[in-house]
Amino acid sequence: MSLVSLSTGYRPLGPLASRRAMQLGGVTTEAVIWTQVAGCSVDAPNDLRKTAASGWGTGGGCSTRSILSGAGYVEWTAKAPQGTARMCGLSKHQGYGFGTTDYAIDTGGGGDPFILYWIENGSYGSLGTFATNDVFRVAVSVAGVVTYLKNSTPLRTSAITATWPLFVNAAHNTIGGIVGAATISGLLGSSGY
């Protein structure tokens, strides 16, 4: 068992099995538990890997938990292979197509295998470049401001204010693409899925 200072408001943590949860003042950070999975496999620890034929709308999944209100985020790693288009972010809408996620980071693919994009309901723009094993975060503030980060560096702030609840939604275009080690953090409850 790992102990974290009780004076900071943390509580002792037991064995961190598949959910790896940590609580602080009602905020929980835990591994995404994937549901509504189609055209993908869920590999250890909680990677979502595209197994169906390439194409938007043929593979993805969403989280069983959602951010009910306040600040929170989804974080994930761009695991190999490079050049696979996949997106993951926070959403009020579930789906596997391009533009079905309200706020997502997309790793490009095909002719632009190293370009990173922001996606908001089908609108998109460049966030620069990325490399395998970069860590991405789509974060929402208490005021509903959404920020896109790569390796803890802010890249963009959305002009569209988020409303809650928000769950994790992932969509894959390219076979073999992996949304790796996804975590969700915030005041969490059931996503309804």
C-alpha positions as CSV (number, residue, x, y, z in Angstrom):
1,M,0.0,0.0,0.0
2,S,1.3,3.5,-0.9
3,L,0.7,6.3,1.5
4,V,0.3,9.9,0.4
5,S,0.3,12.7,2.9
6,L,-3.0,13.0,4.7
7,S,-2.4,16.7,5.4
8,T,-2.8,17.4,1.6
9,G,-6.2,15.9,1.6
10,Y,-5.2,12.6,-0.1
11,R,-6.2,9.3,1.4
12,P,-4.1,6.1,1.6
13,L,-4.1,4.2,-1.7
14,G,-4.5,0.5,-1.8
15,P,-3.3,-1.8,-4.6
16,L,-3.9,0.0,-7.9
17,A,-5.4,-2.7,-10.1
18,S,-7.1,-2.1,-13.4
19,R,-8.8,1.2,-12.5
20,R,-5.8,2.9,-10.9
21,A,-8.0,5.4,-9.1
22,M,-6.8,8.3,-6.9
23,Q,-9.2,10.7,-5.1
24,L,-8.8,14.2,-3.9
25,G,-11.8,16.3,-2.8
26,G,-14.2,14.3,-5.0
27,V,-12.0,14.4,-8.0
28,T,-11.0,11.0,-9.3
29,T,-8.4,10.0,-11.9
30,E,-8.7,6.5,-13.3
31,A,-8.1,4.4,-16.3
32,V,-10.8,4.6,-19.0
33,I,-13.0,1.5,-19.0
34,W,-14.0,1.2,-22.7
35,T,-17.6,0.3,-23.7
36,Q,-19.6,0.5,-26.9
37,V,-16.4,-0.9,-28.5
38,A,-16.7,-1.7,-32.3
39,G,-14.0,-2.6,-34.7
40,C,-11.4,-2.5,-32.0
41,S,-9.8,-4.6,-29.3
42,V,-9.0,-3.5,-25.8
43,D,-5.5,-4.5,-24.9
44,A,-3.6,-4.3,-21.6
45,P,-3.5,-2.0,-19.7
46,N,-6.4,-0.2,-21.5
47,D,-5.3,0.5,-25.0
48,L,-8.0,0.8,-27.7
49,R,-6.6,-0.8,-30.9
50,K,-8.3,-0.6,-34.3
51,T,-8.8,-4.1,-35.8
52,A,-11.5,-3.5,-38.4
53,A,-10.8,-2.3,-42.0
54,S,-9.6,1.2,-42.3
55,G,-12.1,4.0,-42.6
56,W,-13.9,6.5,-40.3
57,G,-17.1,5.0,-38.8
58,T,-15.7,1.5,-38.5
59,G,-14.1,1.5,-35.1
60,G,-13.9,3.2,-31.7
61,G,-15.4,3.2,-28.2
62,C,-16.4,5.4,-25.3
63,S,-15.9,5.5,-21.5
64,T,-18.3,4.1,-18.9
65,R,-17.6,7.2,-16.8
66,S,-18.2,10.9,-17.5
67,I,-17.1,14.2,-16.0
68,L,-20.3,15.4,-14.4
69,S,-19.2,19.0,-13.8
70,G,-16.2,21.2,-13.1
71,A,-12.6,20.7,-14.3
72,G,-11.5,17.4,-15.8
73,Y,-9.6,15.8,-18.6
74,V,-8.9,12.8,-20.8
75,E,-5.3,11.9,-21.4
76,W,-3.9,9.3,-23.8
77,T,-0.7,8.2,-25.5
78,A,0.0,8.0,-29.3
79,K,1.4,4.5,-29.3
80,A,2.9,3.0,-32.5
81,P,2.5,2.7,-35.3
82,Q,3.1,6.1,-36.7
83,G,0.8,7.1,-39.5
84,T,-2.4,5.8,-38.1
85,A,-5.3,8.2,-37.9
86,R,-7.1,8.1,-34.5
87,M,-8.8,10.6,-32.4
88,C,-9.7,10.8,-28.7
89,G,-11.3,13.5,-26.6
90,L,-14.3,14.6,-24.5
91,S,-17.8,14.5,-25.9
92,K,-21.5,14.6,-25.3
93,H,-22.0,12.5,-28.4
94,Q,-20.9,8.9,-29.0
95,G,-19.8,7.7,-32.4
96,Y,-16.9,6.4,-34.5
97,G,-16.9,8.8,-37.4
98,F,-14.8,11.9,-38.1
99,G,-16.4,14.8,-36.3
100,T,-18.5,12.7,-33.8
101,T,-16.4,13.9,-30.8
102,D,-17.0,17.4,-29.5
103,Y,-13.4,18.1,-28.5
104,A,-10.7,15.7,-29.8
105,I,-7.0,15.4,-30.7
106,D,-6.4,13.5,-34.0
107,T,-3.0,12.1,-35.0
108,G,-3.5,12.4,-38.7
109,G,-2.5,9.5,-41.0
110,G,-1.9,8.6,-44.6
111,G,-0.2,11.6,-46.3
112,D,0.3,13.5,-43.0
113,P,1.5,10.9,-40.5
114,F,3.2,13.3,-38.2
115,I,0.6,16.1,-38.1
116,L,-1.5,16.7,-35.0
117,Y,-5.0,18.2,-35.3
118,W,-7.7,19.5,-33.1
119,I,-11.2,18.3,-34.0
120,E,-14.5,20.0,-32.8
121,N,-17.7,18.4,-34.3
122,G,-16.1,18.1,-37.7
123,S,-14.2,21.4,-37.8
124,Y,-10.4,21.0,-37.4
125,G,-7.0,22.6,-37.6
126,S,-3.4,21.9,-37.1
127,L,-1.7,21.7,-33.7
128,G,1.8,21.1,-35.2
129,T,3.6,17.8,-35.2
130,F,3.9,14.8,-32.9
131,A,5.9,11.7,-32.3
132,T,5.1,8.2,-31.1
133,N,4.6,8.1,-27.3
134,D,3.7,11.7,-27.0
135,V,1.0,12.2,-24.4
136,F,-2.1,14.2,-25.3
137,R,-4.7,15.8,-23.0
138,V,-8.0,17.4,-23.7
139,A,-8.9,19.4,-20.6
140,V,-12.0,21.4,-19.5
141,S,-11.9,24.1,-16.9
142,V,-14.6,24.8,-14.3
143,A,-15.8,27.6,-16.6
144,G,-16.1,25.2,-19.6
145,V,-12.9,26.3,-21.4
146,V,-11.4,23.5,-23.3
147,T,-7.6,23.3,-23.8
148,Y,-5.6,20.9,-26.0
149,L,-2.2,19.8,-24.6
150,K,0.8,17.8,-25.9
151,N,3.3,16.6,-23.3
152,S,1.8,19.1,-20.8
153,T,2.3,22.0,-23.1
154,P,-0.9,23.9,-24.1
155,L,-1.4,24.1,-27.9
156,R,-4.8,25.6,-28.3
157,T,-7.8,26.9,-26.4
158,S,-11.2,26.3,-27.9
159,A,-13.6,29.2,-28.7
160,I,-16.6,26.9,-28.0
161,T,-17.6,26.6,-24.3
162,A,-18.2,23.0,-23.1
163,T,-21.2,21.9,-21.2
164,W,-21.4,18.8,-19.0
165,P,-21.5,15.8,-18.7
166,L,-18.6,14.9,-20.9
167,F,-17.3,11.4,-21.5
168,V,-14.3,10.0,-23.4
169,N,-15.0,9.2,-27.0
170,A,-12.5,7.6,-29.4
171,A,-12.7,7.0,-33.2
172,H,-10.2,5.2,-35.4
173,N,-9.6,5.5,-39.1
174,T,-6.6,3.3,-39.7
175,I,-6.2,-0.3,-38.8
176,G,-3.6,-0.9,-36.1
177,G,-4.0,2.6,-34.6
178,I,-3.9,2.7,-30.8
179,V,-5.3,5.1,-28.3
180,G,-3.0,4.1,-25.5
181,A,-3.3,4.1,-21.7
182,A,-6.3,6.5,-21.6
183,T,-7.3,8.1,-18.3
184,I,-10.2,10.3,-17.3
185,S,-10.1,12.8,-14.4
186,G,-12.7,14.9,-12.7
187,L,-15.9,14.7,-10.7
188,L,-16.9,11.4,-12.3
189,G,-20.2,9.5,-12.6
190,S,-21.8,7.0,-15.1
191,S,-21.7,8.0,-18.7
192,G,-24.9,6.0,-19.4
193,Y,-23.1,3.7,-21.7
